[in-house]
Amino acid sequence: MPDDAAVSDEAAEAARPALEAVGLSKSFGGFVAVDDVSLALTPGACLAVVGESGSGKTTTARMLAGLETPTAGTIRWAGQDRPGAGRRARAAERRQFARDVQMVFQDPYASLDRHQRVGDCVGEVLALHTDLRGAALAGRVSELLGQVGLGAQQARSLPRALSGGQRQRVAIARALAVRPRVLVLDEAVAALDVSVQAQIISLLRDIREQTGIAYLFITHDLGIVRHICDDIVVMHRGRIVERGTTTAVLGSPQHPYTVELLESVPRRGWTPRRRPAAALGGRPVPSEPD
């Protein structure tokens, strides 16, 4: 018979968000990029954060991944406060967070070392975060590259010798190397052509089924969201304006901004039209800081 306490602990772990933000805000000088954002990513789930350029979605992602420091609010991962960037934060806690929360960027070529062979790129992460060495490390590198559809030839190649889709597969393999709980994907397929996008989305679905990893999917492409995400958060000018299941939000949007986003999705017979500046608040939307 299973131990009741163990079952209770497992249930509590499953119910605890893999990554959570409460009252998150970020200002750059006088510009408020993110304003009082709260969201929770369930273990094994896929949550989309959508909005146009300047909506605050990338800044939110960077804070959640530990690449930006919030002006206000808290971030929790696996029930713990995210370690700070200062000296007081223990190195072990920062390293554990880096293992648990990994990020895949829009431009894989910019995020890879152009002078480092693909196999060495993935192996470097394993050497830093694990005790694997020698043949064991090489075997794990081969396993990871195989998981994303790459082989020995690509492992020996420099990034410039690969296609855009192959580079993004390398970025995903590197992020998966330390078996993270959460993968933050910031416009991870935006720079790829449609056929390659479909391949990467299919790959991400398969990996999620195999590993139980959770995805925070940052995108402006609502068409992609339908194919991979369970839930959706809509951001506009730094704030969340709508949230819910993907089916509910995209099938019956409640906020005017969400309606505008859906109407801007290209489809057969679609003709683009200019949106009056006054329709959603007057002034033009500023570009979101990098």
N, C-alpha and C positions, 0 to 999 in steps of 0.2 A: 504493500500500500504506500502511495506517495506521502511524504511528510507534509502535513497541513501548512506548517510555517514556510517550507520551501515553495509550495504552490502559491501561497499568499505573496511571497517575495517576487516570484516570477510574474504574477498578475500585476503587481505594483510596477515592476520594471516595464512591462508591456504598455501600461497606461501612461507612463511618464513620457512627456515629449522628448524626442531626440534632440531637438533644438527649439528654443523658445525666446521670443523677444517681448518685453513689456515696456511700453511707454518710450520706445526708442526714438531719439531725435539726433539730428546732426546739422550743424551750421558751419558754413564756410564764410568767415567774415560776417557780413550782414545778410547773407543769403541762407535761408533755411531749406536745406535739401530734403530732409526727412523730418516729419513732424508727428510725434506721438504715435508711432507705429507699434502695434502688438500683433503677434502671430505665433502659431505653434505648429511644428512639423512632427507628425506622429511617426513612430518607428516603422520603417518599411513603406511609408506612403510617398506620394509625389505631389508636392504643392507648387503651383505656378504663381509667380508674382509678375503681373503684366501691367503694361502702361507704355505710353509713348516716351520718346527721349525727353528728359527733364522731369519725369514723374517721380524719381527718387528710388527706383527699383534697384539699380546697380549699387548705389551708395548703401542701401539697406543690405544687399548681399555682401558687400565688402565688410560691413560692420559685423555681420553674423559670422563671417569667415575669419575675423580677427585681423583684417587688413586695414581697417579704419577704427578709430576710437570714438565711441558715441559721445555726443555732447551731454546727453541725458538718457536715462533709461537703463534697463538691465538685460543681459543676455545670459541664458542658462542652457547648459547642454547636459543631457543625461542626468537631470536633477541637480546639477552643480552650477554655481556661478562661473561664468567664463573667466579665466585668469586674466589679470590686467597685464599691461605691457611694461610696467615699471619693475624696478629691482625687487620690490616686495613680493611680486608673484614668483612662486617657486618654479624653477626651470622644469622640474618633472611635470608640473601641472600644465605648463605651456606646451610641452612636448606631447603630452597626452591629448590635449585639445587639438593640436596639429595633426595627430594621427586620426582622431575621431571625425574631424571636420576638414574635408579637402575641397579644393575649388578647381573647376575647369573653366578656362577663359575663352572669350570669343575667338581670339587669334592664336592658334596653336603655335605658329611660327615664332611669334613674339615671346611666347612663354617657354619655348625650348631653347637650349643652348645650341647655337648654330654650328659650333665647333665640336660638339660631343655626339658620338654615335648613339643611336637610339637605345641599344642594349645597355650602354653605360649610363645613360640618362635615368633609366628605370632602376638599374642596379644601385646607383648613388643613393636613391631614396631608401632602398632596402638596407643598405649599409649603415645609414644614419639612424634608422628607427628599429632595426632588428639585429639579432646576433648572427644572421646568415652570412656565411663567407664561402669562398671557393666554389666547389661544385654545387653546394646547396643553394647558394645565391644565384648562380647561373641557371640552375634548374627552375627556380622561382621566377626569374626574369622571362625565361622561355614560356613558362606557364601563363604569366600575365599577358605577354604579347599574343599568345595563342588565344587567350580569352577574348581579345578584341580583334581577332582575325588577322594577325600579323605573324610572320615567320622569321626564320633565320636570316634571310636576305635583308629584310627591313631592319633587323636587329643590328646588322653590320653597317647600315647606311647612316649618313648624316641627314638632318631634317630637310635640307634643300633637295635631296634626291627623292623625296616622297611627295605624294599628292596632298592636297588640302585635307581630304577625308582621312588619309593615312596618318597625317600629323595629329589630327584630332583624336584618332584612336590611340596614338602614343600618349597624348596628354591624359586620356582616360585611364590607360594602363598604369601610368605613373601615379595618378590619384588613387587608384585602387590598390596600389602596392602594399599599403599599411592596413588594409582591411578597415576602412573608415565606416562609421555609422551613418554619416551624412555626406552627400556630394552636392556642392553648390555649383550649379551650371549656369554661368552668366552668358546668355546669348550664344551658347556653345555650338549651335548649328547655323547661326545667322549668316556666317561668311561662306557657307557651302552651297553648291547648287542643289536643286530640288531632289535629284536622284540620290545624291550622297547624303542629304539630310535624312531621307527615308531610311537609308542604311544605318546611320548613326542612331536614329530614334529606335529602330528595331533592336540594335545592339544594346542600347540602354534599357529597354524593356526586358530583354533576356537576362542582363546582368542583375537587374532588380529582382527578378524571379529566382535567380540562382543564389543570390547572396542576402536578400532581405534588407539591402541598403535603402536609405531614404534619400529622396531627391528634392532639393529646392531649385526649381526651374525658373530662371529669370528670362523673360522673353517679351517681345512685342508682337509675336506671331501667334494669333489665336488659333490658326489652323493646326499648328503643331500641338498646342495645349490639348486639343480634343483627343489626340492620339496617345498621350502618355500620362496626363495628370489627373489625379482624383479630385483635387480641390483647387480653388483659384482665389487669389486676392488681387483686386484691381486697385492700382495706385494712380493718383492724379495730384500733381503739385505737392508731392511729399507726404500725402495722407492716403489712407485706405478709404475708398469710397464704396466698395462693395466686396463681399466675400461669400463663399458658399461652395457647394459641389460644382464641378465643372459643368455637368449636365444642366444644373439649375441656372447657373449664372449665364452660360452661353445660350441656353434655350429660352430663358425668360428674364433678361436683364432688367434690373429695377432702377439703376442710376442712369441719368442722361449721358454721362461720360462713357459708361460701358456700352450703351446703345451706339454712341458715336464710333467707338472702337470697332464694334461689329459691322457697322455700316461701311467702314473703311476697308474691310477685307475684300480683296479682288475676287470676283466671281463672274460667271458668264453673263454678258450683257451689262457689266458694271461700268459706270462712268464716274471718274473721280470728280469731286466738287470741293470748292474751297469752303472751309468752315469759318463763319464770322467770328472774329476775336471775342465779341461780346457774348457769344453763345455759352462759353464755359468760364466766364469770369473776367473778360475784358482784355487784360494785357497779354502780350505774347508769352509763351512758355519759355523760360531761360534754358540754356543747355545744361545738362546735368554734369557736375564736376566729375572728372575721372577719379 
